Amino acid sequence: MKKRLFKMAMAGMMSFSLVACGQATSSSNDSTTTSAESSVDSSEIVTNLAQIDNTKWLYNEDDNVYYQIGIQYCENPADLNYETLAVYVPGEYMNATDNGDGTYTCEINYDNTAGSSNYTAATAPIALPVNTPGYAAMDAPTEYDSNFGYGSVSDYTSEGFILVVAGCRGRDAGAPAGVTDLKAAIRYIRYNDGNIAGNMERVFTLGMSGGGAQSALLGITGDSALYDPYLEEIGAVMGVSDAVMGSQSWCPITNLDSADAAYEWNMGNTRTDLTDEEQEISDSLTAYYADYINALGLTDEDGNVLTLEESEDGRYQAGTYYEYIKDVIETSLNNFLEDTEFPYDADASSQGGGMGGPGGDRGDFDPENAPEGMEGFGGPDKDTESTDASEETDYTAIDDISRTETTSGITISGTYETVQDYIDALNANGTWVTYDEETNTATITSVSDFAAAVKNVSKELGAFDQLDGGQGENTLFGYGDGEGAHFDSALADILEEIGSDYAEDYAEDLTKTDSVGNTVDVRLNMYSPMYYLLSSSEGYQSSSVAQYFRINTGLWQSDTAVNTEANLALALENYSEDIDVDFTTVWGMQHTTAERTGDSTANFIEWVNECLAEQ
């Protein structure tokens, strides 16, 4: 991995327009903070919030964890059902005195070590899970092992991590509420530098789907001034950085500024029964995507500029960018062949079910304690050795995002004795995969043929900015009333050009303003990683971007285009050679915490340990 010194962007904070919230205050426990222990300059801090009270720790003896729940992290919360957090600290990092009433007074122990990496209270990383499928709200913890979607408390604390679980508002509150809240939580924790255990420069976020997108945004939008008015609105701690060191994203539903066009380019060829107008919209979005890619100037690892060229079918399935995406798909297939032993039981793996079938490991998410509307989240339990390929995962119950039923494509089910048997199953509807037994590698005929076989559309036209405004992302870019609003200006231009009846609705929504006076284009930029990463963008280098990114996706998912996630990885790699990007597409997996092998939580922890071993 590449190396660089991670810096908290305190200098950048000097340019912030701070709200006069009053002088910084602290609890009676400030005696635990020394200048040697703290990397936060208290003279810059503006808040009326007290630091965490070290006389009120609770203790879980089974896990040897000290914890506090219900800590308010902003002064003027919009909703206290969400805007509080919990902190879980390994017992090794505490010297505790029993108060006799079930609580403990604790001081930091800097001598002890914890976990396989022998972290101390001064070096321990901080994990911040983002459990917001479909950009849903994340309930604040109300008990010790509250459901936060990615393993258990002890998974992290036994490895010496500090675990911070922060609630946040969801899409009904309108973007950028979710990321704003999580930034406020990070600022509050960093405000407690030296008051609680943990290295405040070593914050790592993790999330899947909408949570993966918001995890990525936390990694990319560190200290972005665009968030200032929203942070001030809820009374976040000012004068403290919200930048993080690393971000894990599984299947991130991101880059919403170009996601509709990317979806049509990758999967639009699988749409059927479109009206003439709908087909014109799909074709126009595909053509727009080619123009979009050709203007980005993205390059591969050899420095070659990636571009799209029009193909005979008119869908721009040619050029260096096309070849790059085709190689991403083939690499994923060949990784699968390398990882898999035959005979191969597809029904006993995470792959079974074909289109729309069960996903893979989703960690220890407990559907009984899921956030409201998210009760279906969870999929197969990670400790279960098999899944029933005949039982399709109800993704709509997971995130309340609208999907259409897919009827075409191939189905992978049963046991395949040899690799060739499996390849034959992939080619059941026509040959698109060629296998070389001697090298145990395969190639595909085209990206379009791949989509037709295993990545059919599951979202209506305008996949994220749906024509009728009924998609979850429409609600995300609404105005806090739970109603949807349009946000895709490229789609709006197409609709106006063809004289669509939808054009007026789009034009109206694009001119509305939110509580701080911003139109949707500003909020869309705030939620679009490319705005911060592209040299051609106004937002380029306006934020503190994390040093480490791990992006894993289920290649067969129909929730987003593979090129959307590939663009994110490419843009990060192009942004700076000092950023380490681990991008993996997992063959056969759908919308899930996709991993080539092993358990997602354990793999995330191992990745963090590897990143920090370089520091």
N, C-alpha and C positions, 0 to 999 in steps of 0.2 A: 504494500500500500504506500501511497505517496504521503509525504510528511509536510506539515506546516504548523506553525505555532498558532493555536486557537486564541483569539483575542476577544474579550468582552468589549463591545463597542461603546464604551463609556464616553469616548471623545465625541462619537457621533451623537450621543444623547445631549451634548451641550447645545446643539442646534435646535433641540426640541422646543416647542412653545409650551412651557409648563403652566399648568393651572395653579392658581394661588390657593391651594387646599389647606394651607397652614403649615407650621413647622413640623418637621419629622418628630414623631414620638416613639417611644419604645417601652417595653415592659420592664419590670424590676429585674429582669434576668439579663440586662445588658452587660453585667459584669463578666459574662462568659465570652464576650466579644473582645478580641484584641486586634490591634492593627496588623499583626503578623498573620492572623487567621483570616481576616476579611479582605476580599478583593473589591468590595463595594465602597466607593467614596461617599460617606454619609452626608457630606456637605452638599451633594447633588440631589439627595433624596427629598421628595416632596410628597407627604402623605400624613394623614391623621390616624392611620391604622397602627395598632400596637403590633409588636412582634409576637411570635408564638410564645405562649406562657409556659415556661418549663416546670411549673408546679402542677400541671394538669395532665401529665402523660398517663395513659392506660397501658396495660401490659397483657400480652397473650403468652402464657407460659409454654404452651405446646410448641409454638414457633419461635419463642424467645424474641419477641418483637414488641417494641414500645410504639405507641401510636396515638394520634389525636384525630378526631373527626369533627366536621362542622366548622372549620376555620374559615371565616369570611375573608375573601381575598381582594375585595374592592369596597370602597366607601359607600357608593350609591348603587347597590345592585339593582338590576332590572327585575330579577327573580331569584330569591334566595333558595328556591327549590333546586337551583342549579349552581349558583355562584358561591359555593363553598368548596373546600377541599379537605382531603385527609392525607396525613403523612405517616409513613410506616418506616421505622428505623430498626436495624438489627440490634439486638441486645448488647452485642459486643461493643457498640459505640457509646454506651451509656453507663454512667455511675448513678445508680438510682437509690432514692430513699423513700421507703413506704410511708405515705401520709396517713395510713390507717383508715382511709375512706374509699379505698379502691383506686386511688390515684397515686402517682409517684412524682417526686421532684427529681429531676435529672440534670446532670452535668455531662458534658461531652467527654468521652474517654478517647484520647488521641493515640493511645499506646496499643490497644488491641487490634487484631486483624480479623477479617471475616471473608469467607468465600474462597474459591479456588485461586483467585488472583491476589489474595492477601491484601485486600483493600483496607484502609484505615478510615477513620471519620474524616480525615483531611483529603483523602483521595477517592472516596466512594462515588461512583456515578449515580445520577438521579434519573430514574425512568418515569416518563409521563405518558400513560396510555390514553389514546383518543378513540373512544368507543362510540362513534357516531355514524352508523350505517345510514346511507341515504341522507347524510348531513342532519341526522336527527339530533335532538337534545340528548345530553348525557347527564343522567341523574347524579347528583352529588351523593357520596357514600353516607349511609346512615348506620352502618355496623362494621365490624372488623373486616370481614372478608367479603365486602360488597362486590357485586358482579361488575367487573370492569372489562370483561371480554377476552383477556389475553393471559390466561393462567391464573394462579393464586398468589396471594401476598408472599407466601413463603418461597415461591419459585424465585422471586427477586431478592428477598432479604437473606435467604440462605446463601446466595452468591455475593453478599456484601453490598447489594444495591440499596439505595434509598428509593422507596416507591412513593410517588405523589399522584394521587387520583383526584382530579379536579372535575367537578361538574361544569357543564357549559350549556348555553342556550342552543337551540336547534334551528332548523330551516324556517320554522314558523315565525321566528323573530327577525328573519331576513339577514342576509350577508351584510356586513362581516361579523355578526354577533358571535358565532362559534369560535372563530380564531381570535377575536378580540378578547373573549373571556379566558381562553387558554393562555394568551399572552399575559393577561393580568395575573393569572395564577403563577406563571413563571416569574414575573416581576416580584410578586409577593414572596415566593420562596427565596429568590435571590436577595431580597431585602433582609432576609433572615440569615444571611451569610455570617457564620461564626456563632450565631445563636442556636443553630441546629446542626447536626452532622451532615456531611455531604460536600462534595466539591462543586461549587455553583457554576463553574465553567464546563462541567461535564454532564449537561442535560441532554438526554436522548429521548425522542418521542417515538411512538409506534401506533399504527392504526391500520384499519382495513376498509376498503371501499370509500365512502365519504370520510371515514376516519383516516384512511390512508392519504386521501387528498389533503385533509387538514393537517396531518402530520407532516406531509411534504411542504405545505405552506409555512408551517412553523419553522421548518428548516431553511426556507428560502426568503421569507419576509422579515427576518430579524431586524428590529428597530426601524422598520419602514415608517416614515413620517405620515404616510397616508392613514395609518391607524390611530394617530394621535387624537383626533377629535372624538373617536369612539372610545378610546381608553379614558380620556378625560371625562366623557359623559357618564361612565360608570364609576369614576373615582379610583382608577387603578393607581398603583404606586408609580410615580414619575421620577425620572432621574436614575432609573435602573434599566439595564439592558434586558430585552426579551429574546435575544439570540440564543440559539442552541448549538450544541456540538454535532449532533447526529440525528438522522431521521430515518425510520423504517416505515415503508409503505407497502402494503399488500393490496393489489388491484385498485390503485387510486383512481377514483372518478375525478379527473382533474383536467387542466387546460381547457376550461369550459368556453374560453373565447374562440376556440377552433374545433371543439369536440363534435359539433353537428356535422361539419364538413368532413372531418376525419372519419367519422362513422360511415358516411356515405361512400367515401373513397375505399375504405376497407371492406365494407359489407353490403353496400347498396345493391350490388349485383344479385343478392339473394332475395331482394324484395319481389313480390308478385302482386298481380291484380291492382296495380296503380292506375289511377286516372291519368289522362294526358297531362293535366296540370301537375299532379304529384310526380310523374316521371320527369317533367321539366325541372321541378324543384330539386329532385335528387341529382339529375345530371348537372344542374347549375352549381350545386354545392360541391360536387366532385371536381368540376372545373375550377371553382374558387379555391379548393384545397391545393390544387397544383400551383396556382398563382401564389398562394400563401407559403407553401414549402419553398418555392423558387426564390421568394423574397427573403427567406430567413438566413440563408448563407450557412446552414449547418454543415459541418464537415465530419467525416469518419475519422478513425484513429490514425489513418495515414495522411490526413489533411485534404482528402478529396472532397470537393463541394458536392453536396447531395441535392439533386434536382429531379423533377418529374417531367416526363415527356408524354405527349398524347399517343395513345396506342390505337390499333385498328378498331377496337370496340368503343373508342371515344372516352374511355374511363381513366386515361392517364396511368396505364399499367406498364410503364417503361421509364428508363432513366436510372441514374445512380442511386437515387433515393429508393426507388422501387426495388432495385437489386439488394439494397441494404435491408429492407424489411423482409424480403424473401429469405435472405441469409439468417435473419433473426429467427424466422420460423423453422428453417432447416436445422439450425443449431439446437433449438429446443427439442425437435424430434430426435436428433442424434444423441443428445444428452439422455433422453428417455431410453433409447436403445442401449446406451452404455450403462445406465443405472439398473436396468430391468433384467431379471433372470427368468428364463422360460423353462418349463411351461409357466404361463402368466395368467393369473385369475383376475380378470378385470373387475369382476363384481366384488372381490375382496380388497380392491384398491380404492383409492380416491377417484380413480378415473371413470369408473363404471357409470353407465347411464347415458352416454352419448350427449346429444344436444339437450340441455336443460336438466341433465341428471345430477346426482348428488355431487356436491363439491368435496373438497378435501378437508384437512384439519382446520378447525376454527378455534382451537384452544379450548379453554374450560368455560366458555360462556354458558351460563345457566338460564335456559329459557324461562324458568319459573320466576326469575328475578330480572328479566329483561326490562329496559326502559319501555314506557307506554307506547304501544304500537309496534314494538320490536320483539314481541314474544316468540316469533318463529326463528329468531337468530340462533345459530348454534350448529346446525347441520350435524353430521355424524360426530360422535364423541371421539376425541383423539386417541382414547385408549381402546376403542372398538376396532377389532381386526378386520371387520368386513362391513360393507354397506350393501343395501338391496338396490340394485340398479333399476328395479322396476318402480321404485318410489322416488318421484322427482322432488327436489328441494323446492319449497314454496318461497321463492325469493321475495315475492311481494310482501309476505308476512315478515320478512327480515327487515326491510327498509321502507315499506309502503311506497315503493317506486313502481310506476305503471310499466307493465311488460305485455307483449303479445305472445301467443302460443306459437312455437316453432314446429312445423310439420315436416320439413325437408331435412336433408342431411343424413349422415350415417349414424348407426348406433353401435357402440362398443360394449359387448356384454358376453359373459361366459369365459371359458378357459381357452387360451391359445397355446398350442403345444410348441410351436416354433415362431421365430420372428416372421417368417414368410406367411404363416397363418394370420398373424396380426396385420401385416401389410395388405394381405388379400381382403381383410375386413375393412380396412381404410379405403380400399379401392372398390368397395361393393357397388357403388353407383357410377363407376367409371374410373379409369386409371389416372391418378394424379400424383401417386407416390411411386418412385422407383428405388428398389433396394439392392445394394451391393453386398452380398453375403461375405465376400472375402474381407472387406474392410468394416463390415457391420455398420454401414452408413447409408443414409437415404437422402434423396433429393425430391423436390416437389415440382410440378409442372408450372404452377403459377400461384400468386397470392389469391386471385379470384377463385381458382379451383379449391384452394384450402378453405376459403370462407364458405363456399357452397357445400363442402363436405362436413365441416365441423364447427363453423363460426357463423351461423345464420343470424340475421337480425332478430331481435326480440323487443325492439322499441319502435314506435311509430315514427313517421317522417318528422324531422326536427327532433332527433332522439333525445336531446336535453332541453331544448327550447321548443317544446311541442307546439304544433300549429294552434291547438285550442288552449294553450296555456295550462294544461292539466298535469304536466310532469313535475316530479319533486324538485328539480332544479329551477323550475318556474317559481315555485314557492320560495326557494332559497333567495331568489332575487326579487321577491316581493317586498312589501314595506311594513313588515311586522304585524300584519293582520291575518296571516295564514292564507292569504289569497295569492294566486300566481301572477307573475308579470313576465313579459318577454324581455330578452336581454341580448340576443344575437343580432348585431347590426348587419352582419354580412347576409344573414337569412332575410332580414328586413329589406335590404336593398334588392335582393332577388325577387321577393314577393312584390315589391313596388314595380320592378322592371317588367314583370309578366302580368301586372294588373290583377293580382290576386285579391280576393275579398278579405284576406287576412292582413293585408298591408297596413290598413288603418289602425288595427289593434296594436301592431308592433310599433308603429310610429308614435302612437300615444304613450305607450309604456316607456319608450326610450327617452322621453322628455320629463318624466316624473322625477321628483327629488325626495330624498329621505330626511330623517330628523336633523342631520347636520348640513343639509343642502346639497348633497351629492346626487348626481344622476347615476343611472345604473352602469354606465360605462366606467365610471371611477370604481365602483364596487366590484365590477367584473375584473378590472385590472388587479385589484387587491387579492382576488381569488384565482388569479391566473399566473402560475409560476413563470411562464415565458415572458411576461411583462418585465420581470426583474432580471432575467437571464440573457436576453437578446441584446446585442450591441446596437441594433437598430431601434430599440424601444426607448421611450422616454424614461422608463423606470430602471434602465440599466445601471447597475452599481449603486442603486439608491438604498440598498439593504445590506445587512450582514448575513451572508450565506454560510450555512453549516459546512463543516469540513468533511463529514461522512454521510453518505446516503446508501441505503439498501432498499432496492425496489424489486419486489417479487410479484409476478402476476400469473394467473391461470390463463394460458394461451387460448383455450377454447371458449372462454366466457364471451357472452354476447352483450354484456353490460357496457363495454366500451371498446374502442378500437385498439388493436395492438400498437398501431403507429402513434397513438396519443401518448402511451406510456413510453414508447421508444423515443419520442421527441423530448420528453422530460429528461430521460437519461442522457441523450445526446447534448441537449442544451446545458446541462450541468457539466458534462465533460468539456464542452467548448468554452464554458465560462471561465474556468481556471484549471490549470494543470495541477494545482494543489488540492483540488477536491477529489476525493476518492468515491467512485460510484460503482456499486455492485448491483448490476441489473440482470435479473434472471426471469425468463419466461418458462413456465412449467407446462410441459406437454400433457394434454389430456385433462388438465384441471380447469375448473370454471371459476366462478366468482367467490373466492375463498382466501384464507391465509395460506397461499400456495408455497410449497417447498418441494424441491427435488427429492430430498430425503429428510427423515427425522421430524421432530416436533417444532412447530413455529416459535413457541415461547423459548424453548431451549436454544434454538438457532439464533434468535434475536440476542439473547444474553451472551452467547458465545461470540457473536459478531461484535458486540460492545467491548467485551474483554479483549478481543484482537485489536480493535481500534485503539484502545487505551494502552495496550502493550507497546505501542509505537511512541507514546508521548514521553 
